[in-house]
Amino acid sequence: MLQLIFIAIYIIIAIILTIKHIQNRRPKHFIERLIAHFYLWCVGCIAMLGFISHAFFPDWTAQYIGWKAGGFQTEIAIGNLAISIAGFIAFFKGQEFRWGALVPYFIFFVGAGINHIVQIIVHHNMAPGNAGVVLYTDIILPIYLLLIMICHSRIKEKKTRKR
């Protein structure tokens, strides 16, 4: 439940900061700011939460997911840390870096989401960290980011063609 609260807070912060930003600037920058804040809050902070939980609270985290604690959590923690840092850097960088940061984020989190589904089907693992909110955010957030990145790319292409 705590993870759900953090995830909801990060998503709300990203939306509020984006709306605040576009109120002060032209609306055409909306998608750009939305993407930047999404990387900061929904990629950077949520992956950092994954790093912290697996690195410093491995027993609780494993139990929350419905698994036994083990050395795999150190590797998951490091993967989350790498994605988190890429998300924080992507906040400040342009579209090319953001595409590069999207690839590992998308693969890691969608892959984890698919693994949660497999765990539900094969092992009937209905633990909150496997069958709850984490399952949905692992799949929905990366797909959403991919879609807004594609929209942003198309908008930029249209602007380039008009020039």
C-alpha positions as a Markdown table, in Angstrom:
| # | Residue | x | y | z |
|---|---|---|---|---|
| 1 | Met | 0.0 | 0.0 | 0.0 |
| 2 | Leu | 2.9 | 2.4 | 0.8 |
| 3 | Gln | 4.3 | 1.8 | -2.7 |
| 4 | Leu | 0.9 | 2.7 | -4.2 |
| 5 | Ile | 0.9 | 6.0 | -2.2 |
| 6 | Phe | 4.4 | 6.9 | -3.5 |
| 7 | Ile | 3.5 | 6.0 | -7.1 |
| 8 | Ala | 0.3 | 8.1 | -7.0 |
| 9 | Ile | 2.2 | 11.0 | -5.4 |
| 10 | Tyr | 4.9 | 10.9 | -8.2 |
| 11 | Ile | 2.3 | 10.8 | -10.9 |
| 12 | Ile | 0.3 | 13.7 | -9.4 |
| 13 | Ile | 3.5 | 15.8 | -8.9 |
| 14 | Ala | 4.4 | 15.2 | -12.6 |
| 15 | Ile | 1.0 | 16.3 | -13.8 |
| 16 | Ile | 0.8 | 19.4 | -11.4 |
| 17 | Leu | 4.3 | 20.6 | -12.3 |
| 18 | Thr | 3.6 | 20.2 | -16.0 |
| 19 | Ile | 0.3 | 22.1 | -15.8 |
| 20 | Lys | 2.0 | 24.8 | -13.7 |
| 21 | His | 4.7 | 25.0 | -16.3 |
| 22 | Ile | 2.3 | 25.4 | -19.3 |
| 23 | Gln | 0.3 | 28.1 | -17.5 |
| 24 | Asn | 3.5 | 30.2 | -17.5 |
| 25 | Arg | 4.5 | 29.3 | -21.1 |
| 26 | Arg | 3.1 | 28.5 | -24.4 |
| 27 | Pro | 0.9 | 25.3 | -24.6 |
| 28 | Lys | 3.0 | 23.8 | -27.4 |
| 29 | His | 5.6 | 22.9 | -24.7 |
| 30 | Phe | 3.1 | 20.8 | -22.8 |
| 31 | Ile | 4.2 | 17.4 | -24.1 |
| 32 | Glu | 7.9 | 18.3 | -23.7 |
| 33 | Arg | 7.3 | 19.3 | -20.0 |
| 34 | Leu | 5.1 | 16.3 | -19.4 |
| 35 | Ile | 7.8 | 13.9 | -20.7 |
| 36 | Ala | 10.5 | 15.7 | -18.7 |
| 37 | His | 8.5 | 15.5 | -15.4 |
| 38 | Phe | 7.5 | 11.9 | -16.2 |
| 39 | Tyr | 11.1 | 11.0 | -16.4 |
| 40 | Leu | 11.9 | 12.8 | -13.2 |
| 41 | Trp | 9.1 | 11.5 | -11.0 |
| 42 | Cys | 7.7 | 8.4 | -12.6 |
| 43 | Val | 10.9 | 6.9 | -13.9 |
| 44 | Gly | 13.6 | 8.4 | -11.6 |
| 45 | Cys | 11.8 | 8.4 | -8.3 |
| 46 | Ile | 9.8 | 5.2 | -8.7 |
| 47 | Ala | 12.9 | 3.3 | -9.8 |
| 48 | Met | 14.8 | 4.8 | -6.9 |
| 49 | Leu | 12.0 | 3.5 | -4.6 |
| 50 | Gly | 12.6 | 0.1 | -6.2 |
| 51 | Phe | 16.4 | 0.4 | -5.5 |
| 52 | Ile | 15.9 | 1.4 | -1.9 |
| 53 | Ser | 13.3 | -1.3 | -1.2 |
| 54 | His | 15.4 | -4.1 | -2.7 |
| 55 | Ala | 18.8 | -2.9 | -1.4 |
| 56 | Phe | 17.9 | -1.8 | 2.2 |
| 57 | Phe | 14.7 | -3.8 | 2.9 |
| 58 | Pro | 15.1 | -7.0 | 1.0 |
| 59 | Asp | 13.2 | -9.3 | 3.4 |
| 60 | Trp | 10.1 | -7.0 | 3.5 |
| 61 | Thr | 10.3 | -6.4 | -0.2 |
| 62 | Ala | 10.5 | -10.1 | -1.1 |
| 63 | Gln | 7.6 | -10.9 | 1.3 |
| 64 | Tyr | 5.6 | -8.1 | -0.3 |
| 65 | Ile | 6.2 | -9.6 | -3.7 |
| 66 | Gly | 5.5 | -13.1 | -2.5 |
| 67 | Trp | 9.0 | -14.4 | -3.0 |
| 68 | Lys | 11.8 | -15.6 | -0.7 |
| 69 | Ala | 14.5 | -13.0 | -0.1 |
| 70 | Gly | 17.8 | -13.7 | -1.9 |
| 71 | Gly | 20.8 | -12.4 | -3.7 |
| 72 | Phe | 18.7 | -11.6 | -6.8 |
| 73 | Gln | 17.5 | -8.5 | -5.0 |
| 74 | Thr | 20.9 | -6.9 | -5.1 |
| 75 | Glu | 20.8 | -7.3 | -8.9 |
| 76 | Ile | 17.2 | -5.9 | -9.1 |
| 77 | Ala | 18.3 | -3.0 | -6.8 |
| 78 | Ile | 21.3 | -2.2 | -9.1 |
| 79 | Gly | 19.0 | -2.3 | -12.2 |
| 80 | Asn | 16.5 | 0.0 | -10.6 |
| 81 | Leu | 19.4 | 2.4 | -9.6 |
| 82 | Ala | 20.6 | 2.5 | -13.2 |
| 83 | Ile | 17.1 | 3.2 | -14.5 |
| 84 | Ser | 16.6 | 5.8 | -11.8 |
| 85 | Ile | 19.7 | 7.7 | -12.6 |
| 86 | Ala | 18.9 | 7.6 | -16.3 |
| 87 | Gly | 15.4 | 9.0 | -15.5 |
| 88 | Phe | 16.9 | 11.9 | -13.4 |
| 89 | Ile | 19.4 | 12.7 | -16.2 |
| 90 | Ala | 16.6 | 12.5 | -18.9 |
| 91 | Phe | 14.7 | 15.2 | -17.0 |
| 92 | Phe | 17.5 | 17.7 | -18.1 |
| 93 | Lys | 18.3 | 16.2 | -21.5 |
| 94 | Gly | 16.7 | 16.2 | -24.9 |
| 95 | Gln | 14.7 | 13.7 | -26.9 |
| 96 | Glu | 17.7 | 11.6 | -28.1 |
| 97 | Phe | 18.8 | 10.8 | -24.5 |
| 98 | Arg | 15.2 | 10.2 | -23.4 |
| 99 | Trp | 14.8 | 7.6 | -26.2 |
| 100 | Gly | 17.9 | 5.9 | -24.9 |
| 101 | Ala | 16.7 | 6.0 | -21.3 |
| 102 | Leu | 13.3 | 4.6 | -22.4 |
| 103 | Val | 14.7 | 1.4 | -23.8 |
| 104 | Pro | 16.0 | -0.2 | -20.5 |
| 105 | Tyr | 13.1 | 1.3 | -18.5 |
| 106 | Phe | 10.5 | -0.2 | -20.9 |
| 107 | Ile | 12.2 | -3.6 | -21.1 |
| 108 | Phe | 12.9 | -3.9 | -17.4 |
| 109 | Phe | 9.5 | -2.8 | -16.1 |
| 110 | Val | 7.3 | -4.4 | -18.8 |
| 111 | Gly | 9.4 | -7.5 | -18.4 |
| 112 | Ala | 8.8 | -7.4 | -14.6 |
| 113 | Gly | 5.0 | -6.9 | -15.3 |
| 114 | Ile | 4.9 | -9.9 | -17.6 |
| 115 | Asn | 6.8 | -11.9 | -14.9 |
| 116 | His | 4.2 | -10.9 | -12.4 |
| 117 | Ile | 1.5 | -12.3 | -14.7 |
| 118 | Val | 3.4 | -15.5 | -15.1 |
| 119 | Gln | 3.7 | -15.7 | -11.3 |
| 120 | Ile | 0.0 | -15.3 | -10.9 |
| 121 | Ile | -0.9 | -17.9 | -13.5 |
| 122 | Val | 1.8 | -20.5 | -12.7 |
| 123 | His | 2.3 | -20.1 | -9.0 |
| 124 | His | -0.9 | -18.4 | -8.0 |
| 125 | Asn | 1.1 | -15.6 | -6.4 |
| 126 | Met | -1.5 | -13.0 | -5.4 |
| 127 | Ala | 0.7 | -11.1 | -3.0 |
| 128 | Pro | 0.1 | -7.3 | -3.1 |
| 129 | Gly | 3.6 | -6.7 | -4.6 |
| 130 | Asn | 2.9 | -9.2 | -7.4 |
| 131 | Ala | -0.7 | -9.0 | -8.3 |
| 132 | Gly | -1.5 | -5.5 | -7.0 |
| 133 | Val | -0.7 | -2.0 | -8.2 |
| 134 | Val | 2.9 | -2.8 | -9.0 |
| 135 | Leu | 1.7 | -5.2 | -11.7 |
| 136 | Tyr | -0.3 | -2.4 | -13.4 |
| 137 | Thr | 2.2 | 0.4 | -13.1 |
| 138 | Asp | 5.0 | -1.9 | -14.3 |
| 139 | Ile | 3.1 | -2.3 | -17.6 |
| 140 | Ile | 1.0 | 0.9 | -18.0 |
| 141 | Leu | 3.6 | 3.6 | -17.1 |
| 142 | Pro | 6.2 | 2.4 | -19.7 |
| 143 | Ile | 3.6 | 2.0 | -22.4 |
| 144 | Tyr | 2.2 | 5.5 | -21.6 |
| 145 | Leu | 5.7 | 7.0 | -21.8 |
| 146 | Leu | 6.4 | 5.2 | -25.1 |
| 147 | Leu | 3.1 | 6.7 | -26.5 |
| 148 | Ile | 3.8 | 10.2 | -25.4 |
| 149 | Met | 7.4 | 10.0 | -26.7 |
| 150 | Ile | 6.0 | 8.8 | -30.1 |
| 151 | Cys | 3.5 | 11.7 | -30.1 |
| 152 | His | 6.2 | 14.2 | -29.3 |
| 153 | Ser | 8.4 | 12.8 | -32.1 |
| 154 | Arg | 5.6 | 13.1 | -34.6 |
| 155 | Ile | 4.9 | 16.7 | -33.5 |
| 156 | Lys | 8.6 | 17.6 | -33.9 |
| 157 | Glu | 8.6 | 15.9 | -37.4 |
| 158 | Lys | 5.7 | 18.0 | -38.5 |
| 159 | Lys | 7.3 | 21.2 | -37.4 |
| 160 | Thr | 10.5 | 20.2 | -39.2 |
| 161 | Arg | 8.6 | 19.5 | -42.4 |
| 162 | Lys | 6.9 | 22.9 | -42.3 |
| 163 | Arg | 10.2 | 24.8 | -42.2 |
